[in-house]
Amino acid sequence: MKTFLVGGAVRDKLLNFPWHEKDWVVVGGTPEQMLEEGFIPVGKDFPVFLHPKTKEEYALARTERKMGPGYKGFTFYTSPDISLEEDLRRRDLTINAIAEAPNGELTDPYGGQEDLKQRLLRHVSEAFSEDPVRILRVARFAARYHYLGFTVAPETQKLMTEIVNSGEVDHLVAERVWKELDRALEEKNPEVFLSTLMDCGALNKVIPELRDSGNTPSPWQDLTRISQLIKNPAARFSAMLCRLNTESIKPLCERLTAPKEYRELAIATANSLPLYLETFAPSAQKLLQVTLALDAFRRPERFKLCLLTCERITNNTLPSQWLHKSLAACENINLKDIAAAGFKGQAFGEELHSRRLSELNKLINTFNSTTGEFI
């Protein structure tokens, strides 16, 4: 029974890229042997075990066979007779099909090291076409390593297009699409995830709302601009969708199973963007209306992130200045004073509204339209 370090840890070590997780493959072993060694079984579809101390994953060497559509349509076969090369052959990209022995010796039967040097994302075998999730993974790796000069190999690009045209991508489940998209949003160039999917036709399948309409700026141009300045994945997601209307964003988020915080920020950003694209002529009524619409009093952090996203996308800071100062002005109002004055129920709300408008009118009077600054 021999163990080898495989996958991302080997790849990223060779690239001098930060890595955190280790995955291991066990050749010549059986489930019974793993249990005797104290490993904890966790795999359902195939034998995967956790190391009793490090909790790192150890999987028995296996092969796989396509039996049905989608990424779930596989059967797996494990046996002590399966070689390391056979196990590596089932992997998606050559750069992920390199194994390292405990003594540091590398097993690289499919040219992964050369592809690392050539900065190529290239599939290991034609079996790549059997799992549509691999298209999403290639797009995510393209987003991660774009700044290092990585591109998709022409033959892999061709194969990805063929997979889309075959209809295999139609079997992708929303949870897997979201998992890869969410991880891509944390990469250095998340916009490359979108452009890679667009190049092979997959974007029209998985996020048709973002299909290329010829509009400028495009979703990936907005995403590029925001990603250079903000790392928050929810803000990046909202930038990606900010040109859509809320009637499109809501069902899109539901379909992709996006978390509530992503959905709410995306809608708030889309609703706020027009303020940054038009000539902003503030009035007390409008300032209060927008501040309330963005739920700024209850959700100040989301309010700030929404404004920052719009500000970065448009390179226009004036609406942000107004709205931040509007929130601060309204927060100066002492609610206990209103209650002490005898206002209750609806009358309390009306008085609060009136005082907020009064504070905002004072704020407007401090703005010098000639200099564009607050006094």
LOBADO-876892 format. One line per 3 residues: number of its first residue (from 1); their letters; for each residue x negated, y, z negated of C-alpha. Coordinates in pm, 1 decimal. Last residue first. Example, Ala and Ser with C-alpha at 12.3 -4.5 7.8 and 13.67 -1.06 7.14 Angstrom:
<nodes>
2	SA	-1367.0/-106.0/-714.0  -1230.0/-450.0/-780.0
</nodes>
This chain:
<nodes>
375	IFE	1874.2/7320.8/-421.0  1944.1/7022.9/-196.3  1764.4/7015.2/136.5
372	GTT	1855.4/7045.6/504.2  1663.7/7374.0/525.1  1944.1/7570.2/689.4
369	SNF	2225.8/7357.8/549.5  2116.6/7433.1/194.1  2302.2/7187.2/-26.1
366	TNI	2384.2/7289.6/-383.6  2740.7/7389.4/-293.0  2809.2/7034.6/-174.1
363	LKN	2716.0/6903.2/-518.5  2962.9/7138.7/-688.2  3232.4/7011.2/-453.4
360	LES	3130.7/6658.0/-552.4  3173.0/6735.3/-921.2  3522.8/6876.4/-860.0
357	LRR	3618.3/6574.4/-650.2  3508.8/6347.1/-933.5  3707.4/6552.5/-1181.9
354	SHL	4024.0/6516.7/-975.0  3980.8/6141.4/-934.0  3925.9/6101.4/-1308.0
351	EEG	4238.4/6306.7/-1375.1  4443.8/6093.3/-1137.4  4315.7/5772.8/-1291.1
348	FAQ	4392.8/5889.2/-1646.2  4742.2/6002.0/-1538.6  4806.0/5655.0/-1398.6
345	GKF	4736.2/5497.0/-1736.6  4642.3/5744.5/-2009.2  4518.5/6102.6/-2037.7
342	GAA	4519.4/6244.5/-2391.4  4214.1/6469.5/-2377.8  4024.4/6205.4/-2573.7
339	AID	4075.6/5964.2/-2283.6  3922.2/6211.5/-2039.4  3635.2/6283.4/-2276.1
336	KLN	3574.0/5910.9/-2317.8  3532.4/5878.3/-1941.4  3238.1/6117.7/-1943.2
333	INE	3171.2/6235.0/-1588.4  2800.4/6225.2/-1508.3  2863.2/5909.0/-1308.7
330	CAA	3038.2/6116.5/-1046.1  2729.4/6327.8/-982.7  2501.9/6021.5/-964.4
327	LSK	2732.0/5850.1/-715.4  2746.9/6162.0/-500.5  2369.0/6205.0/-519.1
324	HLW	2319.7/5855.3/-381.6  2585.5/5918.4/-117.7  2438.6/6246.8/3.6
321	QSP	2081.8/6121.0/15.3  2187.0/5805.7/194.3  2378.8/6008.7/455.4
318	LTN	2061.2/6215.4/518.5  1811.7/5930.2/552.8  1837.5/5855.1/924.4
315	NTI	1587.4/5606.9/1069.4  1888.4/5421.8/1212.2  1806.2/5068.4/1100.6
312	REC	1609.2/5177.4/795.1  1885.1/5403.9/663.6  2153.7/5146.5/729.4
309	TLL	1960.2/4886.7/528.6  1878.5/5131.2/250.2  2241.3/5231.1/224.7
306	CLK	2354.3/4868.4/189.6  2078.7/4793.5/-60.8  2177.4/5090.4/-276.9
303	FRE	2546.7/4996.2/-275.7  2457.8/4633.0/-352.6  2267.3/4755.0/-657.3
300	PRR	2545.4/4994.1/-763.1  2820.9/4730.9/-761.9  3089.7/4859.9/-1000.5
297	FAD	3061.3/5234.5/-934.7  2940.4/5185.2/-576.9  3238.1/4979.4/-462.1
294	LAL	3142.7/5065.5/-102.5  3493.3/5195.1/-37.5  3474.7/5402.7/-356.7
291	TVQ	3156.9/5580.5/-247.8  3297.0/5625.0/102.9  3619.1/5786.6/-19.4
288	LLK	3436.5/5999.6/-274.0  3205.5/6142.6/-9.5  3493.9/6192.7/230.9
285	QAS	3708.4/6383.0/-18.2  3421.1/6601.1/-135.0  3336.1/6686.2/222.8
282	PAF	3027.0/6581.6/412.7  2964.5/6647.8/782.0  2745.4/6360.6/903.2
279	TEL	2698.4/6381.8/1276.8  2761.7/6025.7/1383.8  2536.1/5719.5/1386.6
276	YLP	2453.6/5714.8/1016.7  2812.6/5737.6/899.3  2905.3/5475.6/1161.7
273	LSN	2673.0/5228.0/982.4  2869.5/5221.3/659.1  3143.1/4975.0/761.1
270	ATA	2890.2/4734.7/913.7  2675.3/4762.7/600.5  2967.4/4692.7/367.1
267	IAL	3073.4/4392.1/575.3  2721.9/4246.0/580.1  2678.5/4312.6/206.7
264	ERY	3000.7/4129.4/125.2  2916.1/3829.7/343.1  2560.9/3791.9/213.5
261	EKP	2673.2/3818.7/-149.9  2951.6/3564.8/-87.9  2715.1/3301.4/43.6
258	ATL	2725.8/3216.6/416.9  2925.5/2902.3/497.6  2845.5/2947.4/869.1
255	REC	3214.5/2935.9/961.2  3312.8/3160.2/672.4  3044.8/3411.4/760.3
252	LPK	3154.8/3420.7/1124.9  3521.0/3447.0/1020.2  3444.8/3761.9/815.2
249	ISE	3196.2/3923.0/1052.2  3422.7/3933.0/1357.7  3713.0/4122.7/1198.8
246	TNL	3451.7/4330.3/1013.9  3327.5/4478.0/1338.7  2991.8/4376.3/1480.4
243	RCL	2695.4/4612.4/1515.5  2576.4/4536.7/1159.3  2550.1/4160.5/1208.6
240	MAS	2171.7/4116.8/1217.6  2125.9/4405.4/975.1  2358.0/4228.8/729.8
237	FRA	2149.3/3912.4/754.0  1830.5/4111.0/695.3  1987.9/4268.3/387.7
234	APN	2087.5/3923.7/260.5  1735.2/3794.0/329.4  1568.8/4067.1/115.8
231	KIL	1228.1/4125.5/272.8  1285.5/4488.9/370.0  1051.9/4712.3/573.9
228	QSI	930.7/4525.2/879.9  1237.0/4305.9/859.5  1469.6/4604.0/906.7
225	RTL	1333.1/4704.7/1245.1  1307.1/4351.9/1377.7  1661.9/4269.9/1264.5
222	DQW	1796.9/4575.1/1443.5  1609.1/4470.9/1757.8  1725.3/4113.1/1703.4
219	PSP	2090.3/4218.9/1700.6  2044.6/4414.3/2026.8  1998.0/4790.4/2037.0
216	TNG	2106.5/4831.7/2307.4  2389.7/4625.4/2449.3  2325.1/4374.9/2727.5
213	SDR	2588.6/4143.3/2590.5  2345.1/3878.7/2467.4  2539.6/3639.9/2246.3
210	LEP	2553.1/3749.3/1883.6  2917.5/3653.2/1823.4  2835.4/3314.6/1976.7
207	IVK	2637.2/3212.9/1666.9  2578.4/2835.8/1702.2  2669.6/2776.7/2065.9
204	NLA	2582.8/3105.2/2232.5  2257.9/3102.3/2032.8  2168.4/2758.9/2174.2
201	GCD	2109.2/2881.3/2529.8  1738.2/2791.1/2537.1  1612.6/3150.8/2540.7
198	MLT	1887.3/3264.4/2300.1  1776.1/3020.6/2031.5  1419.7/3148.9/2059.8
195	SLF	1544.1/3511.0/2052.0  1741.8/3448.9/1734.7  1460.7/3278.9/1542.7
192	VEP	1220.5/3542.2/1678.5  1425.1/3806.0/1492.6  1321.7/3638.5/1167.0
189	NKE	962.6/3761.6/1210.5  782.1/3721.9/874.8  1012.5/3447.0/753.4
186	ELA	1281.4/3484.7/487.9  1563.0/3515.6/740.2  1441.7/3190.3/895.0
183	RDL	1521.7/3005.2/573.3  1876.8/3137.9/581.8  1911.8/3050.5/948.5
180	EKW	1785.0/2694.5/893.0  2022.4/2627.6/602.2  2308.0/2807.4/776.6
177	VRE	2287.0/2589.1/1085.4  2263.8/2279.1/866.7  2572.9/2378.3/666.2
174	AVL	2768.3/2465.4/979.9  2741.9/2118.3/1129.7  2565.4/2070.0/1461.2
171	HDV	2768.3/1849.8/1695.8  2799.1/2113.4/1967.9  2420.2/2109.6/1994.4
168	EGS	2443.6/1769.8/2165.9  2645.6/1923.1/2450.9  2403.2/1804.3/2719.0
165	NVI	2334.7/2164.2/2822.0  2197.9/2244.5/2477.2  1971.5/1939.8/2478.2
162	ETM	1851.9/2027.5/2829.0  1760.1/2377.5/2714.3  1559.2/2231.6/2425.5
159	LKQ	1380.4/1998.3/2667.0  1276.0/2285.9/2891.3  1143.4/2484.5/2594.8
156	TEP	956.9/2174.0/2480.4  794.5/2135.9/2822.4  703.9/2506.4/2824.4
153	AVT	541.8/2489.0/2477.4  712.5/2721.4/2228.1  487.3/3008.0/2123.5
150	FGL	250.6/3067.5/1831.2  45.4/3389.3/1821.8  -24.1/3408.8/1448.9
147	YHY	247.4/3671.3/1409.3  494.4/3427.5/1561.6  417.2/3163.6/1299.8
144	RAA	726.7/3185.0/1081.9  977.2/3291.6/1347.2  856.9/3021.2/1588.8
141	FRA	875.7/2772.9/1301.8  1236.8/2874.8/1250.8  1319.8/2842.4/1621.0
138	VRL	1155.0/2499.9/1629.3  1360.9/2398.7/1325.7  1684.1/2514.9/1487.9
135	IRV	1609.5/2312.2/1798.9  1521.7/2017.5/1575.8  1870.2/2026.5/1427.6
132	PDE	1992.5/1895.0/1764.4  1849.3/1547.3/1688.7  1816.3/1300.4/1977.9
129	SFA	1622.3/1537.0/2203.3  1306.8/1503.7/1992.2  1307.4/1131.8/2076.9
126	ESV	1140.8/1243.8/2402.2  816.3/1252.1/2207.2  600.8/1468.7/1979.7
123	HRL	753.1/1805.8/2063.4  528.9/2108.3/2117.6  502.6/2432.3/1919.0
120	LRQ	178.8/2572.6/2058.0  -85.9/2797.2/1901.4  -363.4/2649.0/2118.4
117	KLD	-567.5/2569.0/1807.6  -263.3/2428.6/1628.0  -178.7/2237.6/1946.2
114	EQG	-526.9/2083.7/1938.3  -475.7/1976.4/1577.7  -136.2/1823.6/1657.6
111	GYP	-263.8/1606.6/1938.9  -26.2/1312.3/1906.6  -230.5/1049.4/1719.9
108	DTL	-358.1/1283.1/1444.7  -479.4/1083.3/1146.1  -698.2/1305.1/930.7
105	EGN	-963.2/1191.9/681.6  -952.6/1390.1/357.2  -1050.4/1100.1/128.1
102	PAE	-688.9/1068.2/4.3  -575.7/1026.9/368.3  -429.5/1318.2/562.7
99	AIA	-148.5/1280.7/815.6  -69.0/1491.8/1121.8  273.6/1476.5/1285.3
96	NIT	400.1/1822.4/1183.9  174.9/2001.7/1435.2  292.8/1753.2/1696.3
93	LDR	651.4/1862.6/1647.1  967.3/1668.8/1558.4  860.6/1359.9/1367.8
90	RRL	952.4/1006.3/1480.4  599.1/944.0/1609.7  445.8/1002.0/1267.2
87	DEE	613.5/689.7/1127.7  492.6/478.5/1418.4  138.3/613.6/1378.5
84	LSI	140.4/529.3/1007.7  229.5/172.4/1090.3  552.0/-10.2/1013.0
81	DPS	477.4/-362.9/888.5  566.2/-286.0/523.9  919.9/-230.1/653.5
78	TYF	1165.6/56.1/680.4  1433.5/102.1/945.2  1654.0/405.8/974.0
75	TFG	1986.9/445.6/1153.1  2073.1/776.8/1309.1  2391.1/961.0/1407.2
72	KYG	2381.9/1211.3/1122.1  2188.5/1469.4/1326.5  2460.6/1482.3/1586.0
69	PGM	2607.2/1215.3/1810.4  2575.4/840.2/1744.7  2331.1/548.7/1717.6
66	KRE	1988.7/710.1/1756.5  1717.4/490.7/1609.5  1469.9/569.3/1336.2
63	TRA	1133.2/437.9/1224.7  1005.3/425.5/869.8  704.4/461.4/640.7
60	LAY	825.8/462.0/281.0  888.2/810.0/149.2  706.7/972.3/-144.6
57	EEK	848.2/1302.7/-268.3  665.0/1501.1/-538.1  796.2/1471.7/-892.9
54	TKP	437.5/1527.2/-1018.4  462.9/1276.7/-1304.6  692.9/986.8/-1209.4
51	HLF	641.4/1048.5/-835.6  983.4/1082.9/-675.3  1100.0/816.8/-432.9
48	VPF	1250.7/801.2/-86.5  1386.7/476.4/56.2  1624.0/545.5/347.2
45	DKG	1982.9/666.7/383.4  2038.0/722.2/11.7  1698.1/836.2/-109.9
42	VPI	1640.4/923.2/-476.4  1443.9/631.2/-625.5  1213.0/715.6/-920.8
39	FGE	856.0/586.3/-895.4  725.1/387.1/-1192.9  469.1/176.6/-1006.5
36	ELM	700.8/-125.2/-1031.3  972.4/80.3/-866.8  744.3/159.6/-573.1
33	QEP	651.7/-207.5/-537.7  1017.2/-308.7/-526.7  1095.5/-45.5/-265.9
30	TGG	825.3/-195.1/-44.1  484.2/-67.6/61.0  261.6/-107.7/363.5
27	VVV	247.5/262.6/443.3  368.7/524.8/193.5  436.3/872.5/327.9
24	WDK	379.8/1181.0/113.9  527.1/1528.7/106.2  360.8/1817.3/-73.0
21	EHW	521.8/2152.7/-146.6  364.4/2494.8/-198.3  202.0/2621.3/118.9
18	PFN	29.3/2945.7/212.8  -123.9/2935.5/564.0  -492.1/2849.1/607.0
15	LLK	-381.4/2699.9/940.7  -528.5/2356.7/864.0  -380.4/2371.0/515.1
12	DRV	-50.2/2476.5/671.1  -26.4/2169.4/890.9  -131.8/1927.8/619.1
9	AGG	117.4/2068.8/368.0  390.3/2092.0/631.0  396.5/1730.2/734.9
6	VLF	200.5/1447.6/577.7  -17.5/1350.6/280.4  -93.7/979.7/308.8
3	TKM	-37.2/685.6/75.7  -157.9/328.3/119.8  0.0/0.0/0.0
</nodes>
